[in-house]
Amino acid sequence: MSKKDFTMDFEFFNKTFVPLVENAIPREAEKGVFKGANLILQDAEVTFPMVPKEFDHLRGSRKVEKVVVTPGDISATFGYDIEYAAYQHEGERKDGSHKVEKYTTTKGVTQPGKKFLEKSLLRNKENVAKVIVKHINNAKV
């Protein structure tokens, strides 16, 4: 019996796989990160502790931006960017000079409170991961 070399042409595979890894997967992951960030923000507006609401300026400052998906990093910048958002989230000014003593409950929010974004993030981390993975699984060239 003689040995014969077996070769296989991977040209088609390379033409399909490389664009999938370099383009389609990151693009779908970005969509998933964007959707996941919005899921966290939406939850913070409807689940205790809720984003406070008096005039709706805080909720109106809702942003999702700077979505980054690279082989070494998946991240996004999201939250509320009105000047007093951090004060409301932390329940006090950065310098500790003033604490939120009572969030209004008469303007459409029954259970506002501090750390609304942080707690929503912790509550939804697994759901966000599932959303991102679902988008990656749907990646097509």
Secondary structure, DSSP 8 states (H G I E B T S, - for coil): ----------HHHHHHHHHIIIIIHHHHHHHHHHHHHHHHHHHHHHSSSB---SSSHHHHTEEEEEEEEETTEEEEEEEE-STTHHHHHHTB-TTSS-B------SSS-SSB-TTHHHHHHHHHHHHHHHHHHHHHHT---
